């Protein structure tokens, strides 16, 4: 068996096993598997038979076996007018192979049949969003290089001793027999019988397409992409270089290889992102219909995280109510999948969600954001996220300066400075090393918010306990001068700033893409304006707090920090819900995003726990005050 045929054969084993165990019910799920078989036959039959004689007997027998499997797959497809023609086509293909007909003729026959099957059963072979190999590069470094090597030559350290060894992704002959869609599917399915795993649970649909284009780049000449000839995205995904070579010649195939490795990028404006959301939701419903409930739920999460969430901030600045309604509709559809509701109810919720997406697309426009919306978004993102961090930092700094603890002030400054460094490192890692996106992004944000909630609550109660001058002096002597207290302040400053900075990086990265080159100056202007406003607010808060009596100052700060604890608790739970960690339970309540209040039982329960903790801890503090007064 040749290298290309072995690769494709392993690809198809999951389909064969499924057929053997009668797992392929009469659903369209068998169509992609049938298409895989046709791709395999089209790619590997020509070198198997020459001049009517079998060159590789074992390979030939395998292909005859696969054609038998293909017959069963096509026969079990949902009943459509085209199915009879497809069944006949498979029979004719089997006859051609049995009679050892010309390889190129059989390959053309298989490809034509594959095109008919894809059209009849609506098998999507093209990505919803143009793949980006720059996003694929860190994914390759993270998931693939350890086996396939940094340069794709199959010489990674973990590949030593593997049988068979990792594929050489720089083998042009091998890659030319595979379409971009075939590489994408390999990443999703894995290669049965080898150490090549499935990455379907680690990489979403868009990430697998990004990684596929990066892998295709190992056998491409980037300079060839600069040509007057241009291939559309569907052809780049479905066709193989070998097919293009046969049809259009060597010059065209060089261009094709380069363009499939670096597809011409279309601006990912709001319209494209919302289209991706709608298309992924349709895939989710199809999976649910076929009984793949877990896959359906995962697709619904990906639709939100990799589509709608990236336009939320911009939509919020246009119409906050539409943003809220769309988000609720998407979450309601997701929850219907998790609850296993009847298909009619699931369909109904999907229709509502898609209607809201259409409304959102109309508000945001098709191609990109206007200059004014780019400016306003750039202003409000930093102002909104920065204000929470400023309130925490200003409270701590004013508190310490009012009590003459300059050494602790330095610790706080170190904490937020390290947060800025960590934020820059996060951006660099997300851009160049690993892909921090989707559920990973929301999980990190949610955990950080919940940790900040606990820390802020601790600080609020701590300040309340020391609002009296005598208590404060006792603490200075016993703890703060020893360094433990300073470390706690530094940690709180770090997490308070890092959480907000993480969101700012995410939102600005998305806004930058949506605004396009024409709107970049507007985004920068909005961010600069917000920075000036935040500096002014910080100065006003610090100056005003310095004039307050110590007891009153402690009380105000304690109340503020406890309120922020409740806000962070709501935000943290919501982020974990968006990541798909657990579901949603809408309740009859009001929404107020700035206070982290969401009409959801889980989010409100977390805030209720925070409030109960505040009541208990403050009651304990009051009892301690009474004992102190009685003792004196």
ZIPEPE-V458506 format. One record per residue. N is the residue number from 1. RES is the residue in three letters. PSI is psi in whole degrees, 0 to 359 (NA if undefined). NEAR is the number of other C-alpha atoms within 8 Angstrom. D_FIRST is the distance of its C-alpha to the first C-alpha in whole Angstrom. Layout:
N;RES;PSI;NEAR;D_FIRST, N;RES;PSI;NEAR;D_FIRST
//
This chain:
1;UNK;131;7;0, 2;UNK;164;5;4, 3;UNK;313;7;7, 4;UNK;319;11;8, 5;UNK;322;11;6, 6;UNK;318;9;6, 7;UNK;312;9;10, 8;UNK;325;9;11, 9;UNK;315;9;9, 10;UNK;326;10;11, 11;UNK;325;13;14, 12;UNK;352;11;15, 13;UNK;319;9;15, 14;UNK;324;8;19, 15;UNK;319;8;19, 16;UNK;316;10;18, 17;UNK;318;8;20, 18;UNK;318;10;23, 19;UNK;320;12;23, 20;UNK;326;7;23, 21;UNK;15;6;26, 22;UNK;41;7;28, 23;UNK;350;7;28, 24;UNK;88;11;28, 25;UNK;177;6;31, 26;UNK;75;8;32, 27;UNK;162;10;32, 28;UNK;357;9;31, 29;UNK;337;8;28, 30;UNK;344;13;26, 31;UNK;312;14;26, 32;UNK;325;9;24, 33;UNK;320;11;21, 34;UNK;322;11;21, 35;UNK;323;11;21, 36;UNK;317;11;18, 37;UNK;317;12;16, 38;UNK;320;12;17, 39;UNK;318;11;16, 40;UNK;312;11;12, 41;UNK;316;11;13, 42;UNK;326;14;15, 43;UNK;329;12;12, 44;UNK;351;10;9, 45;UNK;318;13;11, 46;UNK;313;13;13, 47;UNK;356;8;10, 48;UNK;328;13;9, 49;UNK;129;16;13, 50;UNK;126;11;15, 51;UNK;41;6;19, 52;UNK;7;9;18, 53;UNK;142;7;16, 54;UNK;123;10;13, 55;UNK;319;8;10, 56;UNK;101;9;7, 57;UNK;315;8;9, 58;UNK;321;7;7, 59;UNK;319;9;6, 60;UNK;315;12;9, 61;UNK;321;8;11, 62;UNK;318;8;10, 63;UNK;323;10;11, 64;UNK;318;11;14, 65;UNK;315;8;15, 66;UNK;326;10;14, 67;UNK;326;11;17, 68;UNK;317;9;19, 69;UNK;319;10;19, 70;UNK;320;11;20, 71;UNK;315;11;23, 72;UNK;320;9;24, 73;UNK;311;14;24, 74;UNK;322;13;26, 75;UNK;331;8;28, 76;UNK;1;11;29, 77;UNK;154;12;30, 78;UNK;145;7;34, 79;UNK;118;5;36, 80;UNK;159;6;36, 81;UNK;328;6;37, 82;UNK;344;7;34, 83;UNK;321;11;32, 84;UNK;319;8;33, 85;UNK;323;8;31, 86;UNK;319;12;28, 87;UNK;316;11;28, 88;UNK;319;8;28, 89;UNK;321;9;26, 90;UNK;319;12;23, 91;UNK;317;9;24, 92;UNK;323;8;24, 93;UNK;318;11;21, 94;UNK;319;11;20, 95;UNK;320;8;22, 96;UNK;318;10;20, 97;UNK;319;10;17, 98;UNK;323;8;18, 99;UNK;5;7;20, 100;UNK;46;10;17, 101;UNK;171;12;19, 102;UNK;136;11;19, 103;UNK;315;12;16, 104;UNK;323;7;18, 105;UNK;317;8;21, 106;UNK;319;15;18, 107;UNK;316;13;17, 108;UNK;320;9;21, 109;UNK;317;10;22, 110;UNK;319;13;19, 111;UNK;319;11;21, 112;UNK;318;8;24, 113;UNK;322;12;24, 114;UNK;320;11;23, 115;UNK;319;8;26, 116;UNK;316;9;28, 117;UNK;316;12;27, 118;UNK;321;13;28, 119;UNK;319;8;31, 120;UNK;320;7;32, 121;UNK;17;8;31, 122;UNK;49;6;32, 123;UNK;111;9;29, 124;UNK;123;6;30, 125;UNK;14;8;27, 126;UNK;147;9;29, 127;UNK;151;10;31, 128;UNK;327;7;35, 129;UNK;136;9;36, 130;UNK;123;10;34, 131;UNK;152;11;32, 132;UNK;109;13;33, 133;UNK;338;13;31, 134;UNK;330;8;34, 135;UNK;331;12;34, 136;UNK;333;15;30, 137;UNK;309;12;31, 138;UNK;330;13;33, 139;UNK;320;14;31, 140;UNK;315;11;28, 141;UNK;325;12;30, 142;UNK;319;10;31, 143;UNK;334;7;28, 144;UNK;326;10;25, 145;UNK;332;13;26, 146;UNK;332;13;26, 147;UNK;312;12;22, 148;UNK;352;17;21, 149;UNK;157;13;24, 150;UNK;325;9;27, 151;UNK;7;7;26, 152;UNK;12;13;22, 153;UNK;4;12;20, 154;UNK;22;13;19, 155;UNK;31;11;22, 156;UNK;154;13;24, 157;UNK;326;8;26, 158;UNK;347;6;25, 159;UNK;352;13;21, 160;UNK;123;8;22, 161;UNK;356;5;21, 162;UNK;143;8;18, 163;UNK;113;5;15, 164;UNK;161;5;13, 165;UNK;161;9;15, 166;UNK;145;12;16, 167;UNK;143;7;15, 168;UNK;104;9;16, 169;UNK;0;14;18, 170;UNK;5;9;19, 171;UNK;102;8;16, 172;UNK;320;8;17, 173;UNK;319;6;15, 174;UNK;312;10;13, 175;UNK;331;13;16, 176;UNK;341;10;17, 177;UNK;358;11;14, 178;UNK;137;12;16, 179;UNK;165;14;20, 180;UNK;323;15;22, 181;UNK;323;11;22, 182;UNK;319;9;19, 183;UNK;316;10;19, 184;UNK;316;12;23, 185;UNK;327;9;21, 186;UNK;319;11;19, 187;UNK;328;13;22, 188;UNK;325;10;24, 189;UNK;336;11;21, 190;UNK;183;12;19, 191;UNK;103;13;16, 192;UNK;137;11;16, 193;UNK;359;5;15, 194;UNK;183;8;15, 195;UNK;6;8;19, 196;UNK;111;8;19, 197;UNK;170;10;22, 198;UNK;136;11;23, 199;UNK;17;10;26, 200;UNK;328;10;28, 201;UNK;352;6;31, 202;UNK;331;5;31, 203;UNK;131;9;30, 204;UNK;180;9;32, 205;UNK;311;7;31, 206;UNK;322;10;32, 207;UNK;322;11;31, 208;UNK;323;13;27, 209;UNK;318;12;28, 210;UNK;315;14;30, 211;UNK;324;15;27, 212;UNK;318;14;24, 213;UNK;323;16;26, 214;UNK;317;16;27, 215;UNK;320;10;23, 216;UNK;335;13;23, 217;UNK;344;14;26, 218;UNK;334;10;23, 219;UNK;17;11;22, 220;UNK;152;10;25, 221;UNK;107;10;29, 222;UNK;328;9;32, 223;UNK;334;6;34, 224;UNK;343;9;32, 225;UNK;335;11;33, 226;UNK;81;7;37, 227;UNK;154;7;37, 228;UNK;331;4;39, 229;UNK;138;6;36, 230;UNK;133;7;35, 231;UNK;141;8;32, 232;UNK;165;6;33, 233;UNK;323;9;32, 234;UNK;317;8;30, 235;UNK;320;8;28, 236;UNK;326;15;27, 237;UNK;321;13;26, 238;UNK;321;11;24, 239;UNK;158;10;23, 240;UNK;154;12;20, 241;UNK;326;13;21, 242;UNK;321;9;19, 243;UNK;318;8;21, 244;UNK;321;13;24, 245;UNK;315;11;23, 246;UNK;326;7;23, 247;UNK;324;6;26, 248;UNK;352;9;28, 249;UNK;174;9;27, 250;UNK;324;7;26, 251;UNK;317;7;30, 252;UNK;322;11;29, 253;UNK;328;13;26, 254;UNK;319;11;27, 255;UNK;318;14;30, 256;UNK;313;13;27, 257;UNK;316;14;25, 258;UNK;319;15;28, 259;UNK;330;13;30, 260;UNK;336;13;27, 261;UNK;337;13;27, 262;UNK;73;13;31, 263;UNK;140;11;32, 264;UNK;124;6;36, 265;UNK;128;7;38, 266;UNK;134;5;40, 267;UNK;125;9;43, 268;UNK;74;10;43, 269;UNK;183;13;46, 270;UNK;321;15;47, 271;UNK;316;13;46, 272;UNK;319;10;43, 273;UNK;319;15;43, 274;UNK;327;12;45, 275;UNK;319;9;42, 276;UNK;317;12;39, 277;UNK;311;13;41, 278;UNK;317;11;42, 279;UNK;320;9;38, 280;UNK;326;12;37, 281;UNK;322;12;40, 282;UNK;319;8;39, 283;UNK;323;10;35, 284;UNK;314;14;37, 285;UNK;320;11;39, 286;UNK;318;9;36, 287;UNK;321;12;35, 288;UNK;319;12;38, 289;UNK;323;8;38, 290;UNK;3;9;35, 291;UNK;1;6;36, 292;UNK;73;9;34, 293;UNK;321;11;37, 294;UNK;317;6;36, 295;UNK;320;10;34, 296;UNK;317;15;37, 297;UNK;317;12;39, 298;UNK;320;9;37, 299;UNK;323;12;36, 300;UNK;324;12;40, 301;UNK;315;12;41, 302;UNK;322;12;38, 303;UNK;320;14;40, 304;UNK;310;12;43, 305;UNK;322;13;42, 306;UNK;5;12;40, 307;UNK;276;13;42, 308;UNK;319;12;46, 309;UNK;330;9;47, 310;UNK;348;11;46, 311;UNK;359;12;49, 312;UNK;311;9;51, 313;UNK;316;11;53, 314;UNK;317;12;54, 315;UNK;324;14;55, 316;UNK;326;11;57, 317;UNK;345;10;59, 318;UNK;308;9;59, 319;UNK;99;8;60, 320;UNK;327;9;60, 321;UNK;320;7;60, 322;UNK;320;12;57, 323;UNK;314;12;55, 324;UNK;315;8;56, 325;UNK;320;9;56, 326;UNK;316;12;52, 327;UNK;316;8;51, 328;UNK;320;8;53, 329;UNK;319;13;51, 330;UNK;318;11;48, 331;UNK;324;9;49, 332;UNK;319;10;50, 333;UNK;316;12;47, 334;UNK;318;11;45, 335;UNK;327;10;47, 336;UNK;326;12;47, 337;UNK;317;13;44, 338;UNK;324;9;44, 339;UNK;350;6;47, 340;UNK;41;7;45, 341;UNK;161;8;48, 342;UNK;150;6;47, 343;UNK;329;7;45, 344;UNK;318;6;48, 345;UNK;322;9;50, 346;UNK;315;13;47, 347;UNK;319;9;46, 348;UNK;315;8;50, 349;UNK;326;12;50, 350;UNK;317;12;47, 351;UNK;320;8;49, 352;UNK;315;9;52, 353;UNK;317;12;49, 354;UNK;328;9;48, 355;UNK;319;8;51, 356;UNK;322;12;52, 357;UNK;320;11;49, 358;UNK;318;8;51, 359;UNK;318;9;54, 360;UNK;319;12;53, 361;UNK;323;12;51, 362;UNK;324;8;54, 363;UNK;323;8;56, 364;UNK;340;13;54, 365;UNK;170;10;53, 366;UNK;314;10;50, 367;UNK;327;8;49, 368;UNK;181;13;50, 369;UNK;146;14;53, 370;UNK;167;8;57, 371;UNK;317;10;59, 372;UNK;319;7;61, 373;UNK;324;11;59, 374;UNK;318;17;57, 375;UNK;311;14;60, 376;UNK;318;11;61, 377;UNK;316;14;57, 378;UNK;325;17;57, 379;UNK;309;15;61, 380;UNK;328;10;61, 381;UNK;306;13;57, 382;UNK;321;12;59, 383;UNK;316;12;62, 384;UNK;312;8;61, 385;UNK;325;12;59, 386;UNK;330;11;61, 387;UNK;320;9;64, 388;UNK;315;10;63, 389;UNK;320;11;62, 390;UNK;318;10;65, 391;UNK;317;9;67, 392;UNK;311;11;66, 393;UNK;315;11;66, 394;UNK;321;11;70, 395;UNK;313;10;71, 396;UNK;312;10;70, 397;UNK;315;11;71, 398;UNK;319;11;74, 399;UNK;312;10;75, 400;UNK;321;12;75, 401;UNK;322;10;77, 402;UNK;336;9;79, 403;UNK;10;6;80, 404;UNK;25;6;79, 405;UNK;73;9;76, 406;UNK;327;8;75, 407;UNK;321;7;72, 408;UNK;328;12;71, 409;UNK;318;11;70, 410;UNK;323;8;68, 411;UNK;319;12;66, 412;UNK;316;16;65, 413;UNK;321;10;65, 414;UNK;320;9;62, 415;UNK;309;14;61, 416;UNK;332;13;60, 417;UNK;319;9;60, 418;UNK;327;9;57, 419;UNK;321;13;56, 420;UNK;318;11;55, 421;UNK;316;8;53, 422;UNK;323;9;51, 423;UNK;316;12;51, 424;UNK;320;8;50, 425;UNK;321;8;47, 426;UNK;316;9;46, 427;UNK;315;9;46, 428;UNK;317;9;44, 429;UNK;317;11;41, 430;UNK;328;11;41, 431;UNK;326;10;40, 432;UNK;343;8;38, 433;UNK;301;12;37, 434;UNK;164;11;36, 435;UNK;96;10;37, 436;UNK;99;8;40, 437;UNK;176;9;40, 438;UNK;228;10;40, 439;UNK;325;10;41, 440;UNK;316;9;41, 441;UNK;311;10;43, 442;UNK;325;13;46, 443;UNK;315;11;45, 444;UNK;316;8;46, 445;UNK;316;13;49, 446;UNK;315;14;50, 447;UNK;319;10;50, 448;UNK;319;11;52, 449;UNK;317;13;55, 450;UNK;322;13;55, 451;UNK;316;9;56, 452;UNK;324;13;58, 453;UNK;315;14;60, 454;UNK;317;9;61, 455;UNK;317;10;62, 456;UNK;319;13;64, 457;UNK;316;13;66, 458;UNK;315;8;66, 459;UNK;320;10;68, 460;UNK;314;14;70, 461;UNK;322;13;71, 462;UNK;316;9;72, 463;UNK;321;12;74, 464;UNK;320;12;76, 465;UNK;336;9;77, 466;UNK;27;11;78, 467;UNK;341;13;80, 468;UNK;143;9;83, 469;UNK;319;9;84, 470;UNK;318;6;85, 471;UNK;322;10;82, 472;UNK;316;10;80, 473;UNK;322;8;82, 474;UNK;319;8;81, 475;UNK;319;10;78, 476;UNK;315;9;78, 477;UNK;324;8;80, 478;UNK;330;8;77, 479;UNK;305;10;74, 480;UNK;318;12;73, 481;UNK;341;9;74, 482;UNK;350;7;72, 483;UNK;335;8;69, 484;UNK;318;9;67, 485;UNK;321;11;69, 486;UNK;321;12;68, 487;UNK;318;9;64, 488;UNK;318;8;64, 489;UNK;318;13;65, 490;UNK;318;14;63, 491;UNK;315;10;60, 492;UNK;316;12;61, 493;UNK;319;15;62, 494;UNK;306;13;58, 495;UNK;327;12;57, 496;UNK;319;12;59, 497;UNK;318;12;58, 498;UNK;320;13;54, 499;UNK;312;11;54, 500;UNK;322;12;56, 501;UNK;324;12;54, 502;UNK;314;11;51, 503;UNK;320;10;51, 504;UNK;315;11;53, 505;UNK;313;10;50, 506;UNK;309;8;48, 507;UNK;320;11;50, 508;UNK;324;10;51, 509;UNK;317;8;47, 510;UNK;315;10;47, 511;UNK;322;14;50, 512;UNK;317;11;49, 513;UNK;318;10;46, 514;UNK;322;12;48, 515;UNK;327;16;51, 516;UNK;173;11;49, 517;UNK;324;5;51, 518;UNK;335;7;54, 519;UNK;1;13;54, 520;UNK;319;11;54, 521;UNK;324;7;57, 522;UNK;319;12;58, 523;UNK;314;17;56, 524;UNK;320;10;57, 525;UNK;318;11;61, 526;UNK;317;15;61, 527;UNK;319;13;59, 528;UNK;319;9;62, 529;UNK;316;9;65, 530;UNK;321;13;64, 531;UNK;317;10;64, 532;UNK;315;8;67, 533;UNK;319;9;68, 534;UNK;320;12;67, 535;UNK;319;8;68, 536;UNK;317;8;72, 537;UNK;319;8;71, 538;UNK;318;11;70, 539;UNK;316;8;74, 540;UNK;316;8;76, 541;UNK;315;9;74, 542;UNK;315;12;75, 543;UNK;319;8;78, 544;UNK;322;8;79, 545;UNK;333;9;78, 546;UNK;337;8;80, 547;UNK;355;6;84, 548;UNK;146;8;83, 549;UNK;150;6;85, 550;UNK;312;10;83, 551;UNK;315;9;83, 552;UNK;318;9;82, 553;UNK;315;11;79, 554;UNK;316;13;78, 555;UNK;316;11;78, 556;UNK;313;8;77, 557;UNK;319;11;74, 558;UNK;316;14;73, 559;UNK;318;9;73, 560;UNK;314;9;71, 561;UNK;323;13;68, 562;UNK;322;13;68, 563;UNK;318;8;68, 564;UNK;328;13;65, 565;UNK;317;15;63, 566;UNK;319;14;64, 567;UNK;312;14;62, 568;UNK;323;13;59, 569;UNK;316;16;59, 570;UNK;316;16;58, 571;UNK;319;13;56, 572;UNK;314;14;54, 573;UNK;320;13;53, 574;UNK;318;11;52, 575;UNK;319;12;50, 576;UNK;326;14;48, 577;UNK;317;11;48, 578;UNK;328;12;47, 579;UNK;351;14;44, 580;UNK;15;9;43, 581;UNK;319;7;44, 582;UNK;170;6;47, 583;UNK;193;8;48, 584;UNK;152;11;51, 585;UNK;85;7;55, 586;UNK;143;7;57, 587;UNK;164;7;61, 588;UNK;94;5;64, 589;UNK;169;7;65, 590;UNK;158;7;65, 591;UNK;140;7;62, 592;UNK;93;8;63, 593;UNK;322;7;60, 594;UNK;331;6;63, 595;UNK;8;9;64, 596;UNK;17;12;60, 597;UNK;121;13;62, 598;UNK;140;13;59, 599;UNK;66;12;60, 600;UNK;138;11;58, 601;UNK;320;10;58, 602;UNK;313;9;56, 603;UNK;314;15;57, 604;UNK;326;12;61, 605;UNK;319;8;60, 606;UNK;319;11;59, 607;UNK;326;12;62, 608;UNK;320;8;65, 609;UNK;317;8;63, 610;UNK;318;11;64, 611;UNK;317;9;68, 612;UNK;318;8;68, 613;UNK;320;8;67, 614;UNK;314;11;70, 615;UNK;314;8;73, 616;UNK;313;8;72, 617;UNK;322;9;72, 618;UNK;327;10;75, 619;UNK;318;8;77, 620;UNK;321;8;76, 621;UNK;320;10;78, 622;UNK;321;8;81, 623;UNK;321;8;82, 624;UNK;323;8;81, 625;UNK;317;8;84, 626;UNK;320;8;86, 627;UNK;321;8;86, 628;UNK;317;8;86, 629;UNK;318;7;89, 630;UNK;324;6;91, 631;UNK;328;5;91, 632;UNK;NA;4;92
//
